[in-house]
Amino acid sequence: MINTKDCWRLVALVICWVVVWPVGAAEKVNAPVQANSRQAVVTYCVDPDWAPFEQIDPQGKHVGISADLLSLVGQRSGLNLQLLVTKDWEESIRASQDGRCTLMSFLNQTPEREAWLMFTEPLLVDENVLITREEHPFISDLASLDQASMVLPKGTSVEERVRHDYPNIRLTLVDSEAIAFKMVSERQADMTMRSLIVAADTIKRQGWFNLKIAGQVPGYGNQLRIGVAKNQAKLRDVLNVAVQSITPVERQLIVNRHTAINFISAIDYTLVKWLLALVVAVGLTSFFWILRLRQLNAKLKALSHTDDLTGLQNRTGLDAIFKDELERSQRFTHALSIMILDIDFFKRVNDELGHLAGDLVLKEIAQVLRQQVRTIDILMRWGGEEFLVICPGTSADKAVLLAERILQAVRDFRSSAGCALTLSAGVASLNAIDPPEKLFVQADLALYQAKASGRNRVVLYSGGA
């Protein structure tokens, strides 16, 4: 029989177990995971050409999103992770199968790969989307496409799954992501299915703006994990603790670092689930996917129209913007002016202070311009150290006043790089004589005159060559 004293001892023991043990366990989870007293060396293989996820650079170094995530895992697990350099993904797979590398850095878990690998929890979750040319219709179901062609890089998990799930799709395998996108762009294949992050990065860098996101296959998202040799269960467990210690904020910062702009998640999972339930209830499944497609394409368009350094619009969408403002101006007989602004003696900044200081100056000047232009004005980076402002409903004299105000703000500004700066400005306004497309040439001529007459001034185009 248990007496009162024993009961209280038992209660005290339970309290200690409930309160104290979780604290200690949490400390163990948050602390770096040490494999042993001496740092263990573990070899790993990567995909040498999968930007921006991972690459092997010309110096033989692993770089990209995967490299930064893996570096965190190495630090927190106490493992010394050493890259085994390979020439392509197929060689990396062979090296993993032969036991020359213990880990595969960044890949999806598939039945075929489970033959020789076990997997950690996901390092990163990312969507796969269908990429086609602009004129291709929306794809709601791959199974409905008869003998459509899809191009994929060799050795991907998508290939394995598409062959199994969609035998109606004709697959072509190529050596790289870039070749896959090129074949779709040049009508040598109907589509490719790639990561949304990779698609945005590749389309922007290569300039394939005739491509679009045409659909998404449910359940085909990427859950990118570390693959571990099948006889290394303890190592997988050590890696898992390190992987789970990486916070969502840390993951997002790493993704942002390797994509041209801050990459905001495309999916609000709570909203998606709610919408999906609503769609199923009312039988409007296609409406949901069309809405989702528009959001993804809007994001892709925003990525391609943004200047990486300053965050301003770039020249990619200029034709459409100017056409809209021109039509509005002609319809309502409103004035329309533009100005081109150039940083004076910018080459000296790069030559004397270095290109990093030059980049800082460009970002700071862009911020000053944002503060000075009006809400109706359209500000973009024109190229190099030049900026363009489109001024709807603005006459020539008012555009000159705005330009003078901008130049004075820059004169009053002191850059973090420690240099005083000035701008020159060329202003031109729409008239009834010259064709509208000459407006940019006229503003450029006025800018040239401002530079030639001493810089740090505004010149309004007044005719002539």
C-alpha positions in Angstrom: 0.0 0.0 0.0 1.3 3.5 -0.9 1.4 5.9 2.0 0.9 9.7 1.8 4.6 10.5 1.7 5.1 8.1 -1.2 2.2 9.8 -3.1 3.8 13.2 -2.7 7.1 11.8 -3.9 5.4 10.4 -7.0 3.7 13.7 -7.7 7.0 15.6 -7.4 8.6 13.1 -9.8 5.8 13.6 -12.4 6.1 17.4 -12.1 9.9 17.2 -12.7 9.4 15.0 -15.7 6.7 17.2 -17.3 8.3 20.6 -16.6 12.0 20.0 -16.5 12.5 17.4 -19.2 11.0 19.4 -22.1 13.2 22.3 -21.3 16.3 20.1 -21.5 15.0 18.5 -24.6 14.4 21.9 -26.2 18.0 23.0 -25.4 19.3 19.8 -27.0 17.2 20.5 -30.2 18.4 24.1 -30.4 22.0 23.3 -29.7 24.4 22.3 -32.5 24.4 18.6 -33.0 27.9 17.1 -32.6 28.4 13.8 -34.3 31.4 13.0 -32.1 34.3 14.8 -30.3 36.3 15.0 -33.5 34.6 16.6 -36.5 33.4 13.8 -38.9 34.2 14.1 -42.6 31.3 13.3 -44.9 31.5 13.5 -48.7 28.6 14.7 -50.7 27.6 15.0 -54.4 25.5 17.8 -56.1 23.9 18.7 -59.4 26.7 20.8 -61.0 24.3 22.9 -63.1 21.0 23.6 -61.4 20.9 27.4 -60.8 19.8 29.0 -58.6 19.4 25.8 -56.4 23.0 24.7 -56.8 26.1 24.7 -59.1 29.7 23.9 -59.0 31.5 27.2 -59.9 34.7 27.4 -62.0 36.8 27.2 -58.8 35.2 23.9 -58.0 33.1 25.3 -55.1 29.5 24.4 -54.3 27.3 27.5 -54.6 23.5 28.3 -54.5 20.5 27.9 -52.3 21.4 24.3 -51.5 25.0 25.2 -50.7 23.9 27.7 -48.1 21.4 25.4 -46.5 23.9 22.6 -46.4 26.5 24.9 -44.8 24.0 25.6 -42.0 23.4 21.8 -41.6 27.1 21.2 -41.4 27.6 23.9 -38.8 24.7 22.7 -36.6 25.6 19.0 -36.9 29.3 19.3 -36.3 30.0 17.5 -39.6 32.7 18.4 -42.0 30.9 18.2 -45.4 33.3 17.8 -48.3 32.2 18.2 -51.9 33.0 15.4 -54.5 33.3 17.3 -57.8 31.4 15.8 -60.7 30.9 16.9 -64.2 27.1 16.4 -64.4 24.1 15.1 -62.4 24.3 11.6 -63.9 27.9 11.3 -62.7 26.7 12.4 -59.2 24.1 9.7 -59.2 26.7 7.1 -60.2 29.1 8.3 -57.5 26.3 8.0 -54.9 25.4 4.5 -56.0 29.0 3.5 -56.0 29.5 4.8 -52.5 32.0 7.5 -53.4 29.8 10.1 -51.8 27.8 9.5 -48.7 25.2 12.3 -49.3 23.2 13.7 -52.2 22.7 17.4 -51.4 19.3 18.4 -52.7 16.8 16.0 -54.3 13.3 14.6 -54.2 12.5 11.3 -52.6 11.4 8.7 -55.2 10.9 4.9 -55.1 13.8 4.5 -57.5 16.2 6.5 -55.3 15.1 4.7 -52.2 16.9 1.6 -53.6 20.2 3.1 -52.3 19.3 6.2 -50.3 17.3 7.2 -47.2 16.1 10.7 -46.8 16.0 13.6 -44.3 13.1 15.9 -43.7 12.8 18.5 -46.5 15.5 21.2 -46.6 13.2 23.3 -48.9 9.7 22.9 -50.3 9.0 24.4 -53.8 6.4 24.2 -56.5 6.7 22.6 -59.9 4.9 24.4 -62.8 4.2 23.7 -66.4 6.1 26.2 -68.7 4.9 26.7 -72.3 5.1 29.4 -75.0 2.7 32.4 -74.6 0.2 31.2 -77.2 -0.3 27.8 -75.5 -3.7 27.3 -73.8 -4.1 26.7 -70.1 -3.4 23.1 -69.1 -5.9 21.7 -66.6 -5.0 18.0 -66.9 -1.9 16.4 -68.5 -3.9 13.2 -69.0 -6.1 15.0 -71.5 -3.2 15.9 -73.8 -2.7 13.4 -76.6 0.9 12.9 -77.5 2.0 16.3 -76.3 5.8 16.7 -75.9 7.6 17.5 -72.7 11.3 18.2 -72.4 13.2 17.6 -69.1 16.7 17.5 -67.9 18.1 14.0 -67.5 17.8 12.1 -64.2 15.1 14.2 -62.5 12.4 12.9 -60.2 9.8 14.6 -62.5 10.8 12.3 -65.4 10.3 9.2 -63.2 6.8 10.4 -62.1 5.6 11.6 -65.5 6.6 8.3 -67.2 4.5 6.5 -64.6 1.5 8.8 -64.3 1.2 10.2 -67.8 2.2 7.6 -70.5 0.4 9.8 -73.1 3.2 12.5 -72.8 6.2 12.1 -75.1 9.4 12.9 -73.1 12.6 14.3 -74.4 15.6 14.3 -72.1 18.4 16.9 -72.4 21.6 17.8 -70.5 20.5 21.0 -68.7 17.7 23.3 -67.6 18.7 26.0 -70.1 18.4 23.6 -73.0 14.9 22.5 -71.8 13.7 26.1 -71.7 15.3 26.9 -75.1 13.5 24.0 -76.8 10.2 25.2 -75.5 11.0 28.8 -76.6 11.9 27.6 -80.1 8.8 25.2 -80.4 10.9 22.1 -80.4 8.8 20.9 -77.4 5.3 21.8 -76.1 6.3 22.2 -72.5 8.6 21.6 -69.6 7.8 21.0 -65.9 10.3 22.8 -63.6 10.5 24.4 -60.2 8.8 27.9 -59.9 12.1 29.3 -58.4 14.2 27.9 -61.2 11.6 29.0 -63.9 11.6 32.6 -62.6 15.4 32.8 -62.3 16.1 31.1 -65.7 13.5 33.0 -67.7 14.7 36.3 -66.3 18.4 35.6 -66.8 18.1 34.2 -70.3 15.4 36.7 -71.5 12.9 34.1 -72.6 9.9 36.4 -72.1 7.8 34.4 -74.8 7.4 31.7 -72.1 4.6 31.6 -69.4 3.3 29.4 -66.6 0.5 27.4 -68.2 -0.6 25.2 -65.3 0.3 23.1 -62.3 0.0 19.4 -61.6 -1.4 18.7 -58.1 1.0 16.7 -55.9 4.1 17.4 -58.1 5.7 19.9 -55.7 9.4 19.6 -54.8 10.2 18.4 -51.3 14.0 18.8 -51.6 15.8 16.6 -49.1 19.3 15.3 -48.3 19.8 11.8 -49.6 21.9 9.6 -47.2 23.5 6.3 -48.0 21.2 3.5 -46.9 23.7 2.1 -44.4 24.0 5.4 -42.5 20.9 5.6 -40.4 22.6 7.3 -37.5 24.0 10.0 -39.8 20.6 10.6 -41.3 19.2 11.1 -37.7 22.0 13.6 -36.9 21.3 15.5 -40.1 17.6 15.5 -39.5 18.0 17.4 -36.2 20.1 20.0 -37.9 17.6 20.3 -40.8 14.7 20.8 -38.4 16.7 23.6 -36.6 16.6 25.8 -39.7 13.8 28.3 -39.3 11.4 29.5 -42.1 13.0 33.0 -41.9 16.5 31.5 -42.4 15.2 29.5 -45.4 13.6 32.6 -46.9 16.7 34.8 -46.5 18.7 32.2 -48.3 16.2 31.9 -51.2 16.1 35.7 -51.5 19.9 35.8 -51.6 20.0 33.7 -54.7 17.0 34.9 -56.6 17.1 38.3 -58.2 14.5 39.9 -55.9 12.9 38.9 -52.6 10.9 35.9 -53.5 7.6 35.9 -51.7 5.8 32.6 -51.3 3.1 32.3 -54.0 0.7 30.2 -51.9 -1.3 31.1 -48.9 -2.0 27.5 -47.9 -4.9 28.4 -45.6 -6.5 30.4 -48.4 -5.8 27.6 -51.0 -7.5 25.0 -48.8 -10.5 27.2 -48.2 -10.8 27.9 -52.0 -10.3 24.3 -52.9 -13.1 23.3 -50.5 -15.4 26.0 -52.0 -14.5 24.9 -55.6 -15.3 21.3 -54.9 -18.5 22.2 -53.2 -19.8 24.2 -56.2 -18.1 22.2 -58.9 -15.9 25.0 -60.2 -12.6 23.2 -60.2 -11.3 24.9 -63.3 -12.0 28.4 -61.9 -9.6 27.8 -59.0 -6.7 26.7 -61.3 -7.2 29.6 -63.7 -7.0 32.0 -60.7 -3.9 30.3 -59.4 -2.3 30.4 -62.9 -2.9 34.2 -63.1 -1.2 34.8 -59.8 1.8 32.8 -60.7 2.2 34.6 -64.1 1.7 37.9 -62.4 4.6 37.1 -60.1 6.8 35.9 -63.0 6.0 39.2 -64.8 6.9 41.2 -61.7 10.2 39.4 -61.5 11.1 40.1 -65.1 10.1 43.8 -64.9 12.1 44.7 -61.8 15.7 46.1 -61.8 17.7 43.8 -59.5 19.9 46.6 -57.9 17.5 49.5 -57.3 14.2 47.7 -57.1 12.8 50.1 -59.7 11.0 49.0 -62.9 13.3 48.2 -65.7 12.9 48.8 -69.5 11.2 45.5 -70.1 7.7 46.8 -69.8 8.4 50.3 -71.1 6.6 49.9 -74.5 3.3 48.9 -72.9 3.5 51.6 -70.2 4.3 54.4 -72.7 1.5 53.2 -75.0 -1.0 53.3 -72.2 0.0 56.9 -71.1 0.1 58.1 -74.8 -3.4 56.8 -75.4 -4.7 58.4 -72.2 -3.0 61.7 -73.1 -4.5 61.7 -76.6 -7.9 60.6 -75.5 -8.3 63.4 -72.8 -6.0 65.9 -74.6 -3.6 65.9 -71.6 0.0 67.0 -71.7 2.7 64.2 -71.5 6.4 64.8 -70.6 9.4 62.7 -69.8 12.8 63.3 -68.3 16.0 61.4 -68.5 18.3 61.9 -65.5 22.0 61.0 -65.4 24.4 60.9 -62.4 27.3 63.3 -63.2 30.8 61.8 -63.2 29.6 58.5 -62.1 32.6 56.7 -63.6 34.8 58.5 -61.0 32.8 56.8 -58.2 33.5 53.4 -59.6 37.1 54.2 -60.4 38.0 55.8 -57.1 35.7 54.1 -54.6 35.0 50.7 -56.4 32.0 49.1 -57.9 30.4 48.2 -54.6 30.4 51.9 -53.7 28.9 52.6 -57.2 26.1 50.1 -56.5 25.4 51.8 -53.2 25.2 55.2 -54.9 22.7 53.9 -57.5 20.5 52.4 -54.8 20.6 55.6 -52.7 19.9 57.9 -55.7 17.0 55.7 -56.7 15.6 56.2 -53.1 15.9 60.0 -53.4 14.1 59.9 -56.7 11.3 57.8 -55.2 10.8 60.5 -52.5 10.7 63.4 -55.0 8.5 62.1 -57.9 4.8 62.4 -57.6 2.4 59.5 -57.2 1.2 59.9 -60.8 4.8 59.7 -62.2 6.4 56.4 -63.4 10.0 56.0 -62.4 12.3 53.4 -63.9 16.0 52.7 -64.3 16.9 53.6 -67.9 20.3 51.9 -67.9 23.7 52.3 -66.2 23.5 55.5 -64.1 20.5 56.9 -66.0 16.9 57.0 -64.8 13.7 57.8 -66.7 10.6 59.6 -65.3 7.3 59.5 -67.3 5.1 62.5 -66.2 1.4 62.0 -67.2 -0.7 65.1 -67.5 2.4 67.3 -67.1 3.3 70.3 -69.4 6.9 71.1 -70.3 7.3 73.9 -67.8 5.9 71.8 -64.9 8.2 68.9 -65.9 11.1 71.3 -65.7 10.1 72.5 -62.2 9.9 68.8 -61.1 13.3 68.1 -62.6 14.8 71.1 -60.8 13.3 69.9 -57.5 14.9 66.5 -58.1 18.3 67.9 -58.9 18.2 70.1 -55.7 17.3 67.1 -53.6 20.3 65.3 -54.9 22.6 68.3 -54.3 21.4 68.3 -50.7 21.9 64.6 -50.3 25.2 63.1 -49.0 25.8 59.5 -50.0 26.9 56.8 -47.5 29.8 56.3 -49.9 31.1 59.7 -48.7 30.7 61.6 -52.0 28.7 64.6 -53.1 26.6 64.0 -56.2 24.7 65.9 -58.9 22.4 65.0 -61.7 21.9 66.3 -65.2 18.4 66.2 -66.7 16.9 66.3 -70.2 13.2 67.1 -70.5 10.9 66.7 -73.5 7.2 67.2 -73.9 4.7 65.7 -76.4 3.8 68.1 -79.3 1.5 68.0 -82.3 4.3 68.0 -84.9 6.7 65.2 -84.0 5.8 61.5 -83.8 5.4 60.4 -80.1 8.3 57.8 -80.3 10.7 60.7 -80.9 10.0 61.9 -77.3 12.8 59.7 -75.9 15.3 60.8 -78.6 14.4 64.4 -77.8 14.9 63.9 -74.0 18.2 62.2 -74.7 19.3 65.2 -76.9 18.4 67.6 -74.1 20.4 65.5 -71.6 23.4 65.6 -73.9 23.1 69.4 -74.1 22.9 69.6 -70.3 26.1 67.5 -70.0 27.8 69.6 -72.7 26.9 72.9 -71.1 28.4 72.1 -67.7 26.3 69.4 -66.0 24.2 69.8 -62.8 21.4 71.4 -64.7 18.0 70.9 -66.5 17.7 71.4 -70.3 14.3 71.4 -72.0 14.3 70.1 -75.6 13.4 73.0 -77.9 13.8 71.6 -81.4 16.7 71.0 -83.7 19.1 68.0 -84.2 
